Structures are given as structure tokens and as C-alpha cells.
Amino acid sequence: MRIEVVRSGGFAGIPRRAALDTAGRPDAGRLTSLAEAVLAAPPPSGPPVPDGFTYAITADGRTAHCADPHLTPAQRELIEAVLGEGA
């Protein structure tokens, strides 16, 4: 599964994009489970915060949108994994 995260917003407004391919990874099951949970989650509720980050998470042709500070634990973990390791 290819998972892509695009982060936008923030004070500088500079977008950041990263992607991971789970094929052959020892943590593929965990990443796939996180992606499925994120894609199945209802859209976030609550007003956006000034200069907060917004995220678009895409996997298997589906995209979920979320924003700080309204991230679920699964969203936060997946975002950190992809932006931390992705290219």
C-alpha cells in the first residue's frame, strides 16, 4: 500500500509532502491498519485554528482530510510515521 501525506497551513504556509510504500516493510501491517482506520474515520469536527496544520492522507485511491488540533490517535501516528520516514 502506498500512503501519502500532504501537510499544509502553519505559520509559514509551506506545504510538505511525503509518501511510504508498505511493501516489504516489517511494520507494514501496523501502517496498513492505521491507514484503514484513518480512511474510515468520520471527518473531524470543530473549527480550524489559526496557523494550524491541515492534512490530506491518501491510500488506495481514497483521501481523508484532518486538521490540528482535532487529530485522532491513529491519524497522528500515521502522519508522524509518513512525514518522519517518507520521501
KOLZA-593697 format. One record per atom (N, C-alpha, C, O): x, y, z; atom name. Coordinates in steps of 0.001 Angstrom, whole numbers, plus 500000, padded with zeros to 6 digits. Example, Ala and Ser with C-alpha at 12.3 -4.5 7.8 and 13.67 -1.06 7.14 Angstrom:
<recs>
REC       u       v       w  atom
REC  513190  494310  507800     N
REC  512300  495500  507800    CA
REC  513200  496700  507800     C
REC  514236  496681  508465     O
REC  512850  497750  507080     N
REC  513670  498940  507140    CA
REC  512900  500030  507870     C
REC  513409  501138  508039     O
</recs>
This chain:
<recs>
REC       u       v       w  atom
REC  500851  498822  500000     N
REC  500000  500000  500000    CA
REC  500892  501235  500000     C
REC  501852  501315  500766     O
REC  500579  502176  499158     N
REC  501293  503457  499130    CA
REC  500456  504457  499919     C
REC  499275  504655  499637     O
REC  501085  505085  500910     N
REC  500414  506064  501766    CA
REC  501115  507401  501580     C
REC  502333  507503  501723     O
REC  500336  508416  501261     N
REC  500879  509754  501068    CA
REC  500216  510721  502038     C
REC  499008  510667  502270     O
REC  501034  511608  502600     N
REC  500539  512662  503490    CA
REC  501004  514002  502937     C
REC  502178  514189  502619     O
REC  500056  514928  502828     N
REC  500379  516300  502449    CA
REC  499951  517191  503606     C
REC  498778  517237  503975     O
REC  500929  517899  504172     N
REC  500650  518831  505270    CA
REC  500706  520246  504711     C
REC  501654  520608  504014     O
REC  499696  521036  505016     N
REC  499688  522432  504571    CA
REC  499264  523311  505742     C
REC  498876  522820  506802     O
REC  499348  524607  505528     N
REC  498993  525550  506582    CA
REC  500204  525887  507422     C
REC  501335  525913  506936     O
REC  499947  526143  508683     N
REC  501020  526543  509575    CA
REC  501359  528010  509383     C
REC  500796  528678  508516     O
REC  502262  528499  510178     N
REC  502631  529913  510145    CA
REC  503235  530302  508799     C
REC  502892  531346  508244     O
REC  504127  529474  508274     N
REC  504801  529802  507016    CA
REC  503961  529434  505796     C
REC  504169  529987  504716     O
REC  503025  528517  505950     N
REC  502173  528124  504838    CA
REC  502885  527307  503774     C
REC  502422  527237  502635     O
REC  504006  526687  504128     N
REC  504772  525896  503163    CA
REC  504304  524443  503230     C
REC  504425  523809  504278     O
REC  503773  523905  502133     N
REC  503311  522517  502161    CA
REC  504476  521535  502247     C
REC  505574  521802  501758     O
REC  504212  520407  502872     N
REC  505196  519333  502962    CA
REC  504500  518049  502526     C
REC  503375  517775  502945     O
REC  505168  517263  501685     N
REC  504591  516049  501124    CA
REC  505581  514902  501340     C
REC  506786  515062  501147     O
REC  505048  513737  501744     N
REC  505870  512542  501882    CA
REC  504999  511327  501606     C
REC  503778  511371  501756     O
REC  505648  510242  501200     N
REC  504920  509004  500907    CA
REC  505751  507809  501348     C
REC  506981  507850  501355     O
REC  505048  506747  501715     N
REC  505669  505475  502076    CA
REC  504998  504361  501292     C
REC  503795  504408  501035     O
REC  505774  503368  500915     N
REC  505218  502149  500342    CA
REC  505414  501074  501402     C
REC  506536  500851  501856     O
REC  504346  500413  501796     N
REC  504433  499437  502879    CA
REC  504992  498091  502429     C
REC  505313  497254  503273     O
REC  505117  497859  501133     N
REC  505605  496570  500626    CA
REC  506987  496258  501192     C
REC  507919  497054  501073     O
REC  507099  495087  501805     N
REC  508390  494634  502309    CA
REC  508810  495229  503639     C
REC  509882  494898  504147     O
REC  508002  496089  504207     N
REC  508365  496705  505488    CA
REC  507949  495792  506640     C
REC  506895  495159  506578     O
REC  508765  495719  507686     N
REC  508377  494897  508828    CA
REC  507146  495433  509568     C
REC  506448  494676  510243     O
REC  506885  496724  509443     N
REC  505730  497338  510109    CA
REC  504566  497572  509147     C
REC  503694  498400  509411     O
REC  504553  496842  508033     N
REC  503514  497031  507007    CA
REC  502114  496815  507565     C
REC  501199  497573  507242     O
REC  501935  495809  508388     N
REC  500621  495529  508960    CA
REC  500114  496667  509814     C
REC  498945  497043  509728     O
REC  500989  497217  510640     N
REC  500601  498341  511503    CA
REC  500254  499564  510673     C
REC  499244  500218  510933     O
REC  501080  499888  509673     N
REC  500818  501058  508834    CA
REC  499533  500898  508025     C
REC  498766  501850  507879     O
REC  499298  499697  507500     N
REC  498078  499439  506743    CA
REC  496857  499570  507640     C
REC  495852  500153  507234     O
REC  496932  499035  508854     N
REC  495821  499150  509808    CA
REC  495547  500605  510162     C
REC  494391  501022  510233     O
REC  496597  501370  510381     N
REC  496424  502796  510677    CA
REC  495766  503511  509503     C
REC  494851  504312  509696     O
REC  496228  503224  508283     N
REC  495659  503876  507105    CA
REC  494184  503537  506963     C
REC  493373  504416  506675     O
REC  493829  502277  507160     N
REC  492416  501880  507064    CA
REC  491580  502589  508125     C
REC  490465  503025  507838     O
REC  492097  502712  509339     N
REC  491371  503406  510402    CA
REC  491188  504883  510074     C
REC  490125  505452  510320     O
REC  492215  505494  509525     N
REC  492153  506919  509172    CA
REC  491134  507141  508055     C
REC  490343  508083  508111     O
REC  491151  506279  507048     N
REC  490238  506447  505922    CA
REC  488787  506171  506305     C
REC  487868  506700  505678     O
REC  488577  505349  507325     N
REC  487224  505017  507762    CA
REC  486671  505999  508799     C
REC  485473  505990  509081     O
REC  487527  506835  509361     N
REC  487106  507760  510417    CA
REC  486188  508836  509858     C
REC  486350  509257  508712     O
REC  485218  509286  510664     N
REC  484379  510398  510213    CA
REC  485209  511671  510100     C
REC  486250  511787  510746     O
REC  484765  512620  509293     N
REC  485504  513878  509166    CA
REC  485608  514574  510526     C
REC  484707  514451  511357     O
REC  486693  515295  510751     N
REC  486869  515970  512038    CA
REC  485817  517058  512239     C
REC  485285  517635  511291     O
REC  485549  517305  513492     N
REC  484615  518391  513800    CA
REC  485352  519442  514622     C
REC  486352  519152  515278     O
REC  484857  520614  514573     N
REC  485461  521710  515313    CA
REC  486082  522716  514365     C
REC  486464  522384  513243     O
REC  486174  523930  514827     N
REC  486726  524985  513974    CA
REC  488234  524840  513803     C
REC  488917  524376  514716     O
REC  488755  525228  512653     N
REC  490206  525211  512483    CA
REC  490852  526261  513378     C
REC  490216  527235  513779     O
REC  492103  526048  513677     N
REC  492830  527009  514499    CA
REC  493708  527865  513599     C
REC  494216  527380  512588     O
REC  493893  529128  513954     N
REC  494765  529984  513140    CA
REC  496175  529385  513067     C
REC  496721  528937  514076     O
REC  496740  529383  511895     N
REC  498085  528876  511639    CA
REC  498245  527397  511981     C
REC  499370  526934  512166     O
REC  497150  526647  512069     N
REC  497219  525214  512330    CA
REC  497513  524454  511042     C
REC  497326  524966  509938     O
REC  497974  523230  511211     N
REC  498252  522382  510053    CA
REC  496991  521631  509635     C
REC  496187  521227  510475     O
REC  496834  521452  508333     N
REC  495807  520579  507787    CA
REC  496521  519470  507019     C
REC  497627  519662  506514     O
REC  495875  518312  506940     N
REC  496496  517143  506340    CA
REC  495551  516485  505348     C
REC  494342  516424  505567     O
REC  496119  515995  504259     N
REC  495413  515130  503317    CA
REC  496177  513814  503320     C
REC  497362  513771  502990     O
REC  495486  512739  503696     N
REC  496103  511417  503782    CA
REC  495463  510546  502702     C
REC  494251  510332  502707     O
REC  496281  510049  501781     N
REC  495775  509274  500650    CA
REC  496375  507876  500659     C
REC  497585  507706  500806     O
REC  495502  506870  500497     N
REC  495926  505477  500366    CA
REC  494854  504740  499565     C
REC  493661  504978  499752     O
REC  495271  503870  498697     N
REC  494351  503084  497869    CA
REC  493331  503944  497132     C
REC  492169  503558  497004     O
REC  493755  505102  496649     N
REC  492870  505962  495876    CA
REC  491828  506719  496681     C
REC  490978  507399  496107     O
REC  491881  506613  497989     N
REC  490948  507346  498865    CA
REC  491728  508368  499668     C
REC  492888  508144  500016     O
REC  491090  509488  499961     N
REC  491745  510560  500701    CA
REC  490897  510967  501896     C
REC  489680  511124  501790     O
REC  491556  511134  503027     N
REC  490921  511644  504241    CA
REC  491572  512979  504567     C
REC  492777  513152  504383     O
REC  490779  513912  505048     N
REC  491279  515226  505443    CA
REC  491105  515392  506947     C
REC  490093  514977  507512     O
REC  492091  515996  507588     N
REC  492017  516243  509023    CA
REC  492877  517464  509340     C
REC  493634  517939  508495     O
REC  492751  517962  510562     N
REC  493469  519182  510937    CA
REC  493786  519182  512423     C
REC  493055  518613  513234     O
REC  494891  519832  512760     N
REC  495210  520077  514167    CA
REC  494180  521041  514722     C
REC  493743  521913  513970     O
REC  493774  520962  515917     N
REC  494127  520007  516963    CA
REC  493152  518838  517049     C
REC  493069  518184  518089     O
REC  492424  518568  515993     N
REC  491351  517572  516011    CA
REC  491783  516225  515433     C
REC  490971  515542  514809     O
REC  493040  515829  515624     N
REC  493530  514567  515101    CA
REC  493204  513422  516051     C
REC  493294  513567  517270     O
REC  492824  512284  515479     N
REC  492654  511081  516282    CA
REC  494046  510504  516550     C
REC  495005  510874  515873     O
REC  494167  509606  517523     N
REC  495476  508972  517741    CA
REC  495994  508247  516500     C
REC  497192  508296  516220     O
REC  495116  507577  515752     N
REC  495544  506879  514528    CA
REC  496049  507872  513482     C
REC  497071  507633  512839     O
REC  495335  508983  513312     N
REC  495774  509999  512354    CA
REC  497146  510534  512738     C
REC  498035  510639  511893     O
REC  497317  510871  514004     N
REC  498590  511438  514463    CA
REC  499740  510443  514260     C
REC  500810  510822  513783     O
REC  499524  509177  514620     N
REC  500572  508181  514477    CA
REC  500950  507960  513011     C
REC  502132  507861  512681     O
REC  499958  507885  512142     N
REC  500238  507684  510721    CA
REC  500939  508897  510114     C
REC  501895  508746  509354     O
REC  500477  510075  510441     N
REC  501124  511298  509940    CA
REC  502574  511357  510373     C
REC  503451  511657  509562     O
REC  502842  511076  511638     N
REC  504218  511113  512135    CA
REC  505099  510073  511451     C
REC  506261  510336  511143     O
REC  504527  508874  511215     N
REC  505305  507819  510557    CA
REC  505650  508209  509120     C
REC  506797  508069  508696     O
REC  504670  508691  508378     N
REC  504907  509012  506973    CA
REC  505792  510246  506824     C
REC  506752  510224  506054     O
REC  505489  511311  507542     N
REC  506320  512518  507412    CA
REC  507708  512312  507997     C
REC  508662  512968  507579     O
REC  507828  511405  508963     N
REC  509120  511149  509580    CA
REC  510033  510291  508719     C
REC  511251  510458  508766     O
REC  509468  509368  507926     N
REC  510272  508447  507131    CA
REC  510091  508584  505643     C
REC  510970  508189  504877     O
REC  508978  509134  505215     N
REC  508658  509166  503791    CA
REC  509579  510039  502986     C
REC  510254  510929  503504     O
REC  509587  509757  501705     N
REC  510418  510553  500798    CA
REC  509543  511286  499812     C
REC  510051  512014  498959     O
</recs>
